[in-house]
Amino acid sequence: MKLDDKDRQIIRTLQRDGRVTNQDLAAAVNLSPSPCLRRVKNLETAGIIQGYTARVNAKAYGLAVTAFVNVRLERHDEETVNRFEGEVMRMDEVLDCHVMAGQADYQLRVVVADLEQYEQFVRDRLQRIGGLASIDTRFAYGTVKEAAAFPV
């Protein structure tokens, strides 16, 4: 599905407020409600809109520590990669896992309650996967910007 400007307007509006009514969405993007709803359904069916979620304050939820973890694998054979990726998929603490170019093979965004819990995560979950050459962690001590909508 090729996106046009109206589809992009719909997506940006929904990224800013996923609870907007179809009536208000249609008004925001200058469409009548029926064509707007049809476009939203098409975007969902095509897998461009993958779902709707609530943005939650991690600290208020009890997850005060955000760690960005760069992982390098010892080997890049299919078994090692599949094992690592499969295990990471099952770790609730890992919010994002990106395959990287450069020195790290993966970058994880991990949220935990405190540094003690992070140490436990590394020792009991991450290192037990095996086949890791290195783990390099950086902790965020603040957030300047956290965007929910794509750029125009």
Backbone torsions as a table, in degrees:
resi	resn	phi	psi	omega
1	MET	NA	127.0	177.8
2	LYS	-92.4	128.9	-178.8
3	LEU	-84.1	137.8	171.5
4	ASP	-105.7	-179.8	-176.9
5	ASP	-60.9	-36.4	-179.1
6	LYS	-67.6	-41.2	176.1
7	ASP	-60.0	-43.3	179.7
8	ARG	-64.2	-37.6	176.3
9	GLN	-63.6	-42.5	178.5
10	ILE	-61.2	-47.5	-178.5
11	ILE	-60.9	-47.8	-179.4
12	ARG	-61.7	-40.2	179.3
13	THR	-65.0	-42.6	178.4
14	LEU	-69.1	-32.6	176.8
15	GLN	-66.1	-34.1	179.3
16	ARG	-76.5	-34.2	-179.0
17	ASP	-151.6	94.4	-178.6
18	GLY	-70.9	-9.3	-179.7
19	ARG	-99.8	5.4	-179.8
20	VAL	-60.5	139.5	177.7
21	THR	-71.8	158.1	178.0
22	ASN	-61.3	-36.8	179.0
23	GLN	-59.9	-47.8	-179.3
24	ASP	-71.0	-35.7	177.0
25	LEU	-62.9	-46.9	179.8
26	ALA	-58.9	-43.0	179.2
27	ALA	-65.0	-40.0	-177.9
28	ALA	-65.0	-31.6	-177.4
29	VAL	-106.7	8.7	175.5
30	ASN	61.5	49.5	173.2
31	LEU	-128.7	163.0	170.2
32	SER	-81.7	158.2	-172.9
33	PRO	-58.0	-41.8	-176.8
34	SER	-63.2	-51.5	177.6
35	PRO	-63.3	-33.5	178.7
36	CYS	-64.0	-47.9	179.2
37	LEU	-62.1	-39.7	178.4
38	ARG	-61.7	-42.5	178.0
39	ARG	-63.6	-43.6	178.9
40	VAL	-60.5	-46.2	179.4
41	LYS	-61.0	-41.2	177.7
42	ASN	-63.2	-40.9	178.1
43	LEU	-64.5	-37.8	177.6
44	GLU	-68.2	-46.8	-179.0
45	THR	-61.4	-37.7	-179.6
46	ALA	-75.7	-8.0	180.0
47	GLY	81.4	9.7	177.7
48	ILE	-75.2	-46.8	168.4
49	ILE	-91.0	115.2	-172.9
50	GLN	-98.2	-7.5	179.2
51	GLY	157.3	-178.7	-178.7
52	TYR	-131.1	144.6	-175.5
53	THR	-149.0	166.4	174.7
54	ALA	-101.1	136.9	174.4
55	ARG	-85.9	128.6	-174.2
56	VAL	-123.5	139.6	176.2
57	ASN	-71.0	113.0	-174.9
58	ALA	-61.5	-41.3	-180.0
59	LYS	-63.8	-44.8	178.7
60	ALA	-62.8	-30.3	178.7
61	TYR	-76.5	-16.2	-180.0
62	GLY	105.9	11.6	179.6
63	LEU	-114.7	81.0	-170.7
64	ALA	-81.0	-16.4	-174.9
65	VAL	-110.7	124.7	173.2
66	THR	-113.1	125.0	179.7
67	ALA	-118.9	137.7	171.6
68	PHE	-105.2	116.9	-170.0
69	VAL	-115.7	118.7	174.5
70	ASN	-94.7	127.9	-178.3
71	VAL	-120.5	134.0	174.5
72	ARG	-117.3	132.8	179.5
73	LEU	-87.2	150.5	175.3
74	GLU	-68.1	-41.3	-178.6
75	ARG	-132.0	159.1	-179.6
76	HIS	-118.6	27.6	177.3
77	ASP	-74.0	163.5	-174.5
78	GLU	-58.6	-41.7	-178.7
79	GLU	-63.2	-45.9	-179.3
80	THR	-64.1	-46.6	-179.8
81	VAL	-62.6	-48.3	-179.2
82	ASN	-62.5	-40.1	178.6
83	ARG	-63.5	-48.6	-179.6
84	PHE	-59.8	-52.6	-177.1
85	GLU	-63.0	-39.3	178.3
86	GLY	-63.9	-42.9	179.2
87	GLU	-66.7	-42.6	179.9
88	VAL	-61.9	-37.5	179.0
89	MET	-59.7	-26.6	-178.2
90	ARG	-92.3	0.2	-177.1
91	MET	-95.2	109.8	-178.9
92	ASP	-63.1	-28.7	-179.5
93	GLU	-67.0	-24.1	-179.3
94	VAL	-87.6	110.4	179.2
95	LEU	-84.1	-36.5	-179.3
96	ASP	-137.2	145.8	173.1
97	CYS	-139.3	117.6	-177.9
98	HIS	-115.1	137.8	171.8
99	VAL	-80.6	129.1	-170.9
100	MET	-114.4	155.0	167.2
101	ALA	-100.2	147.0	179.7
102	GLY	111.8	-150.8	-174.4
103	GLN	-69.1	-37.3	-180.0
104	ALA	-92.9	147.2	174.7
105	ASP	-85.6	-32.9	-178.1
106	TYR	-139.7	149.8	167.7
107	GLN	-124.4	127.3	179.9
108	LEU	-109.0	144.0	167.0
109	ARG	-108.3	118.1	-173.1
110	VAL	-118.8	136.1	174.1
111	VAL	-121.0	134.2	178.7
112	VAL	-144.0	169.5	-177.6
113	ALA	-71.9	-40.0	-174.7
114	ASP	-158.8	177.7	-178.0
115	LEU	-65.5	-33.5	177.3
116	GLU	-62.4	-42.4	178.4
117	GLN	-67.8	-33.9	176.5
118	TYR	-64.5	-44.6	177.8
119	GLU	-58.6	-43.0	178.7
120	GLN	-63.1	-41.0	177.3
121	PHE	-58.9	-47.0	-178.2
122	VAL	-64.8	-48.8	-175.5
123	ARG	-70.1	-44.1	-172.0
124	ASP	-91.9	-19.7	-176.6
125	ARG	-117.7	-58.6	-171.7
126	LEU	-69.0	-51.2	-178.2
127	GLN	-65.7	-27.2	-178.4
128	ARG	-72.2	-13.1	176.0
129	ILE	-62.3	-38.5	-178.0
130	GLY	82.5	160.9	176.8
131	GLY	76.7	15.3	-179.6
132	LEU	-95.3	130.8	177.5
133	ALA	-85.7	-36.7	179.3
134	SER	-158.1	153.6	174.3
135	ILE	-130.3	120.8	-179.9
136	ASP	-122.7	120.7	-174.3
137	THR	-113.0	139.3	170.6
138	ARG	-127.9	134.0	-179.3
139	PHE	-101.7	135.4	175.0
140	ALA	-84.4	130.3	176.8
141	TYR	-109.6	7.0	175.1
142	GLY	-176.1	165.7	178.6
143	THR	-128.9	124.0	178.8
144	VAL	-88.5	-42.1	-177.7
145	LYS	-147.1	136.9	175.2
146	GLU	-140.2	93.8	-173.6
147	ALA	-83.3	145.6	176.1
148	ALA	-109.3	-16.2	-176.9
149	ALA	-112.6	142.7	177.4
150	PHE	-68.6	156.7	174.8
151	PRO	-69.2	161.7	-179.2
152	VAL	-67.6	NA	NA
